[in-house]
Amino acid sequence: GNNIAQYNLALMYKEGKCVNKNDGKAFELFKKSAEGENLSGINMLGYCYENGIGTDTNMKKAFELYHKAANLGNNVAQYNLALMYKEGKYVDKNNGKAFEFFKKSAKEEDLNGINMLGYCYEYGIGTNIDLQIAFELYRKAANLGNSIAQYNLAFRYCYEYGIGTNIDLQKAFELYQKAANLGNNIARYNFALMYKEGKCVNKNDGKAFELFKKSAEGENLSGINMLGYCYENGIGTDINMKKEFELYHKTANLGNNAAQYNLALIGINMLGYYYVNGIGTNIDLQKAFELYEKAADLGNNISQYNLALMYKEGKYVDKNNGKAFELFKKSANGEDLNGINMLGYCYENGIGTDINEQKAYELYQKAAYLGSIIAQYNLALMYKEGKYVDKSNDKAFELFKKSAEGEDLNGINMLGYCYEYGIGTNINLQKAFELYEKAADLG
């Protein structure tokens, strides 16, 4: 048996090229190729054991086979072994060893190895940070056709303010396009953002939608979330709340690394929101509560806020101001603007805690400064009424105005009141009428 032919035939069975995909046959042929000391066969047999292709997962065997092929000079095995050390898979996490094996892999011109060596230099994994070397390695791998490196290179051009180089949106656009065309789902997502925001290209919601869709079909969680956003807001497509609900349901059930995990928590929270409000599904407060609780327990500050509201309002659960306060506090500690504002509201009104107008003022001020239109309204009321601070109609007017500009209904209404009675401004009954009318029309 020719071990090279066994390896090539195994690849055809693994990928379903010209024959029906058959992982069992692929595994057997990789095994035969490995027994014949074919380095690519040894590496791929390790890959099968790592990922359960045609056999049970066996990390010990995967590690041993990668180690064997890597020591014999196989650059793909060196890359795979480096990943095991980097991620602490089967072996103890060891950035130093990961770096050395990525370096060996890159030296032998493995594109993934070159890209990951750049990543090590960018983030100081097993070596000192060197952004210039990182940039050069990304550029090398990108020029050789590595779609992840093309994405990394574009990302640095576009969003990291020129790491190792000058900002160049045109190059970023071209690299995203190249990587997207090669099937990179992260690049598709970023490419879509450029069309959505009109960055370096004419704004095109239709193209953005199509690219978000492709990214979502490739299981990219950012793509799935943005596709849901498109369906919610009619960006490049018709509004479709049912599809949006289904997409957030999908993100809630995905997430196997840190970034995906955070997106999954957002999906869980959004799913809860839809069950509360009956968007794309029937109202189900029990499911909403369970989803908010799950995401809140895992540290999602938006879910902590939503769960707090349920306790504060007695929605599905018994009203419990103490629990509401604690959850608003957690949400605020996580820098959620609604959480910061509501914690201030609790201190102002003694909900689950003693009244403390100083704390209320400080929290409203913080949230208002960060852009919360509700906090701007609440802070304006404190200035209008002289609560904790000296009464100041001028400051009240300015904050009501900011709140109104952000479309807060109470802010719009109170701005009308200011114009009607000359609070912090001249009386202007026409403006007052228009603002009251606007607030009334908005509900």
C-alpha positions in Angstrom: 0.0 0.0 0.0 1.3 3.4 -1.1 1.0 5.6 2.0 0.8 8.8 0.0 -2.1 7.4 -2.1 -3.8 6.1 1.1 -3.6 9.7 2.5 -4.9 11.3 -0.7 -7.8 8.8 -0.9 -8.6 9.4 2.8 -8.9 13.1 2.1 -11.4 12.4 -0.7 -13.6 10.3 1.6 -13.3 12.9 4.4 -14.3 15.8 2.1 -16.7 13.9 0.0 -14.8 14.6 -3.2 -16.0 12.5 -6.1 -17.3 9.9 -3.6 -19.9 10.0 -0.8 -18.4 11.5 2.4 -17.4 8.6 4.7 -15.5 9.5 7.9 -15.1 5.8 8.8 -13.2 5.0 5.5 -11.2 8.2 5.8 -10.1 7.3 9.3 -9.0 3.7 8.3 -7.0 5.1 5.3 -5.4 7.8 7.4 -4.5 5.1 9.9 -2.9 2.9 7.2 -1.0 6.0 5.8 0.2 6.8 9.3 1.4 3.2 9.9 3.4 3.6 6.7 5.1 6.6 8.4 3.5 9.2 6.1 3.8 12.5 8.1 0.6 14.0 6.7 -1.2 10.7 7.5 0.2 10.8 11.1 -1.0 14.4 11.5 -4.4 13.7 10.0 -4.9 10.6 12.2 -4.2 12.9 15.2 -6.8 15.3 13.8 -9.3 12.5 13.6 -8.7 11.5 17.2 -8.9 15.2 18.3 -12.2 15.8 16.5 -13.9 12.4 16.6 -13.8 11.9 12.8 -14.6 8.2 12.1 -13.6 7.3 15.6 -14.1 8.3 19.3 -12.4 11.4 20.5 -9.0 10.6 22.1 -7.0 13.7 23.1 -4.1 11.5 24.4 -3.6 9.8 21.0 -4.1 13.1 19.1 -1.4 14.7 21.2 1.0 11.8 20.7 0.5 11.7 17.0 0.8 15.5 16.5 4.0 15.3 18.6 5.4 12.5 16.5 4.7 14.2 13.2 5.8 17.6 14.5 9.2 16.3 15.7 9.6 14.6 12.3 9.2 18.0 10.6 5.5 18.2 9.6 4.5 21.9 9.7 0.8 21.3 10.0 1.3 19.0 12.9 3.6 21.6 14.5 0.7 24.1 14.1 -1.8 21.6 15.6 0.5 20.8 18.5 1.0 24.5 19.2 -2.7 25.0 19.4 -3.0 22.2 22.0 -0.3 24.0 24.1 -1.9 27.4 23.6 -5.4 26.2 24.6 -4.3 23.7 27.3 -5.9 20.8 25.4 -4.9 17.5 27.1 -1.6 19.1 28.2 -1.1 22.0 30.6 -1.4 25.4 28.9 2.1 26.5 27.9 2.5 29.7 25.8 6.3 29.2 25.5 5.9 25.8 23.8 3.0 27.1 21.7 5.1 30.0 20.5 8.1 27.6 19.6 5.9 25.3 17.6 4.1 28.1 15.8 7.5 29.4 15.0 8.6 26.1 13.6 5.4 25.7 11.6 5.8 29.3 10.2 9.5 28.6 9.3 8.3 25.7 7.1 5.8 28.1 5.4 2.6 26.7 6.9 0.1 29.6 6.4 -1.8 29.0 9.6 1.5 28.9 11.5 2.6 32.2 10.0 -0.7 33.8 10.9 -0.6 32.5 14.4 3.0 33.5 14.9 1.8 37.0 14.0 -0.9 36.7 16.6 1.7 35.7 19.2 3.8 38.7 18.5 0.7 41.0 18.6 -0.5 39.8 22.0 2.7 38.7 23.6 2.0 34.9 23.7 5.2 33.2 24.7 7.2 36.2 23.5 7.4 40.0 23.8 4.9 42.1 21.9 6.2 43.3 18.6 3.6 44.9 16.5 5.8 45.4 13.5 6.7 41.7 13.3 3.1 40.8 13.8 2.1 43.1 10.9 4.8 41.6 8.6 3.7 38.0 9.4 0.0 38.8 8.8 0.9 40.5 5.5 3.1 37.5 4.5 0.3 34.9 5.2 -2.3 37.2 3.6 -0.3 37.5 0.4 0.0 33.7 0.3 -3.7 33.3 0.5 -4.6 32.7 4.2 -8.1 34.1 4.7 -7.7 34.5 8.5 -4.5 36.5 8.0 -6.3 38.6 5.4 -8.9 39.3 8.0 -6.3 40.1 10.7 -4.5 42.4 8.3 -7.7 44.2 7.3 -8.8 44.4 10.9 -5.6 46.1 11.9 -5.8 48.5 9.0 -9.4 49.3 9.8 -10.1 49.2 13.5 -6.8 49.1 15.4 -5.7 52.6 14.2 -2.8 51.2 12.2 -1.1 48.5 14.3 2.4 48.2 12.7 1.2 50.4 9.8 -0.9 53.4 8.8 -4.7 53.2 8.7 -5.8 52.4 5.1 -9.5 51.8 4.7 -9.1 51.0 1.0 -6.7 48.1 1.8 -8.9 47.0 4.6 -11.9 46.9 2.2 -9.9 44.9 -0.4 -8.6 42.4 2.2 -12.1 41.8 3.7 -13.4 41.3 0.2 -10.7 38.8 -0.6 -11.1 36.9 2.7 -14.9 37.0 2.4 -14.7 35.6 -1.1 -12.6 32.7 0.2 -15.3 31.9 2.7 -14.1 33.5 5.9 -17.2 34.2 7.9 -15.6 36.8 10.2 -14.4 38.7 7.2 -17.9 38.5 5.7 -19.3 40.1 8.9 -16.7 42.9 8.8 -17.2 43.4 5.1 -20.9 43.7 5.7 -20.3 46.3 8.3 -18.4 48.5 5.8 -21.4 48.3 3.4 -23.8 49.0 6.3 -21.9 52.0 7.6 -20.7 53.3 4.2 -17.0 52.9 5.1 -14.7 53.3 2.0 -17.7 52.3 -0.1 -21.2 53.6 -0.8 -23.6 52.6 1.9 -25.6 49.5 0.6 -28.0 47.8 3.0 -28.8 45.1 0.4 -25.2 44.0 0.1 -24.7 44.3 3.9 -27.7 42.0 4.5 -26.5 39.4 2.0 -23.1 39.3 3.6 -24.5 39.2 7.2 -26.6 36.3 5.9 -23.6 34.4 4.5 -21.7 35.0 7.7 -24.7 33.7 9.7 -24.9 30.6 7.5 -21.3 29.9 8.4 -22.3 29.9 12.1 -20.6 33.2 13.0 -22.4 34.5 16.0 -21.8 38.2 15.2 -23.3 37.5 11.8 -26.3 35.7 13.3 -26.9 38.6 15.7 -26.6 41.2 13.0 -28.9 39.3 10.7 -31.4 39.3 13.4 -30.9 43.1 13.8 -31.5 43.4 10.0 -34.8 41.5 10.2 -35.8 43.6 13.3 -35.1 47.0 11.6 -35.7 46.2 8.0 -32.1 46.7 6.9 -31.7 45.4 3.3 -34.8 43.2 3.8 -38.4 43.3 5.1 -39.0 43.4 8.8 -39.6 39.9 10.0 -39.9 39.5 13.8 -40.4 35.7 13.6 -37.0 35.3 11.8 -35.4 37.6 14.2 -36.7 35.6 17.2 -35.4 32.4 15.6 -32.0 33.9 15.1 -31.7 35.1 18.7 -32.8 31.6 19.7 -30.0 30.2 17.7 -27.3 32.5 19.3 -28.7 31.6 22.8 -27.8 28.0 22.1 -24.3 28.5 20.7 -21.1 29.8 22.1 -17.9 27.7 22.7 -15.3 30.3 23.2 -15.0 33.6 25.1 -16.2 35.9 22.4 -19.0 33.5 21.2 -20.0 33.0 24.8 -20.6 36.7 25.3 -22.6 36.8 22.2 -24.6 33.8 23.3 -25.4 35.6 26.5 -26.7 38.5 24.4 -28.8 36.0 22.5 -30.2 34.5 25.7 -31.1 38.0 27.0 -32.8 39.0 23.7 -34.8 35.7 23.7 -36.0 36.6 27.1 -37.0 40.0 25.9 -39.1 38.5 23.1 -40.9 36.1 25.4 -41.8 39.1 27.7 -43.1 41.2 24.8 -44.4 38.4 22.5 -42.1 39.4 19.6 -42.1 36.6 17.0 -43.6 34.2 19.6 -46.3 34.0 22.3 -45.7 35.9 25.5 -44.2 33.5 28.1 -43.1 35.2 31.3 -41.9 31.9 32.8 -39.5 31.3 29.9 -38.4 35.0 29.9 -37.7 34.8 33.7 -35.7 31.5 33.2 -33.6 33.0 30.4 -32.9 36.3 32.2 -31.9 34.4 35.3 -29.6 32.1 33.3 -27.8 34.9 31.6 -27.8 37.1 34.8 -26.2 34.3 36.8 -23.5 34.0 34.1 -22.7 37.7 34.5 -24.7 39.4 31.7 -25.4 42.9 33.0 -28.4 43.6 30.6 -30.1 40.4 31.8 -29.4 41.4 35.4 -31.2 44.6 34.7 -34.2 42.9 33.0 -34.4 40.3 35.8 -34.3 43.2 38.4 -37.3 44.8 36.6 -39.3 41.6 36.9 -38.6 41.5 40.6 -39.4 45.2 41.0 -42.7 45.0 39.1 -43.7 41.5 40.3 -43.8 40.1 36.8 -44.2 36.3 37.0 -42.4 36.3 40.4 -43.5 37.9 43.7 -42.5 41.5 43.9 -39.2 41.7 45.8 -37.5 45.1 46.0 -34.5 43.7 47.9 -33.7 41.3 45.0 -34.4 44.0 42.5 -32.0 46.4 44.2 -29.2 43.7 44.3 -29.6 42.9 40.6 -29.7 46.6 39.6 -26.5 47.0 41.6 -24.8 44.1 39.8 -26.0 45.5 36.4 -24.6 48.9 37.3 -21.3 47.4 38.4 -21.1 45.9 35.0 -21.5 49.4 33.5 -25.0 48.9 32.0 -26.5 52.4 31.6 -30.0 51.3 32.4 -28.7 49.5 35.5 -26.8 52.6 36.7 -29.9 54.8 36.2 -32.2 52.4 38.0 -29.8 52.0 40.9 -30.0 55.8 41.2 -33.8 55.5 41.1 -33.7 53.0 43.9 -31.5 55.2 46.1 -33.7 58.2 45.3 -37.0 56.4 46.2 -35.8 53.9 48.8 -36.5 50.8 46.7 -34.8 47.8 48.4 -32.4 50.2 50.3 -32.4 53.4 52.3 -33.0 56.7 50.6 -29.7 58.3 49.6 -30.1 61.3 47.4 -26.4 61.9 47.1 -25.9 58.4 45.6 -28.9 58.9 43.4 -27.5 62.1 42.1 -24.1 60.7 41.4 -25.5 57.7 39.6 -27.9 59.7 37.5 -25.0 62.1 36.7 -22.8 59.2 35.6 -25.4 57.5 33.4 -26.5 60.9 31.9 -22.9 61.7 31.0 -22.6 58.3 29.3 -25.7 59.0 27.2 -28.7 57.5 29.1 -31.7 59.6 28.1 -33.7 58.3 31.1 -30.9 59.4 33.5 -30.7 62.8 31.8 -34.5 63.1 32.5 -34.1 62.0 36.1 -31.1 64.3 36.7 -33.1 67.2 35.1 -35.9 66.6 37.6 -33.4 66.8 40.5 -32.2 70.2 39.2 -35.8 71.4 38.6 -37.0 70.4 42.0 -33.7 71.3 43.9 -33.4 67.7 45.2 -30.0 67.3 46.9 -28.6 70.0 44.5 -29.3 73.6 44.3 -32.4 74.3 42.1 -31.3 75.3 38.6 -33.8 75.7 35.9 -31.1 76.3 33.3 -29.5 73.0 34.0 -32.9 71.3 34.1 -33.8 72.7 30.7 -30.5 71.6 29.1 -30.9 68.0 30.4 -34.6 67.8 29.4 -33.4 69.0 26.0 -30.8 66.2 25.7 -33.2 63.6 26.9 -35.8 64.8 24.3 -33.2 64.8 21.5 -32.7 61.1 22.4 -36.4 60.5 22.0 -37.3 59.9 25.6 -41.0 60.5 25.9 -40.9 62.0 29.3 -38.0 64.2 28.2 -40.0 65.4 25.2 -43.0 66.1 27.4 -41.0 68.0 30.0 -39.2 70.1 27.4 -42.6 71.1 26.2 -43.5 72.0 29.8 -40.4 74.2 30.0 -41.3 76.1 26.8 -44.9 76.5 28.1 -43.9 78.0 31.5 -40.5 79.5 30.6 -38.4 77.1 32.8 -34.8 77.7 31.9 -35.8 79.3 28.6 -38.2 81.8 27.1 -41.9 81.0 26.8 -42.6 79.5 23.4 -46.1 78.1 23.1 -45.7 77.0 19.6 -42.7 74.8 20.5 -44.6 73.6 23.6 -47.5 72.5 21.5 -45.3 70.7 18.9 -43.5 68.8 21.7 -46.7 67.8 23.5 -48.1 66.7 20.1 -44.9 64.6 19.4 -44.9 62.9 22.8 -48.6 62.2 22.5 -48.2 60.7 19.0 -45.3 58.5 20.2 -47.5 57.1 23.0 
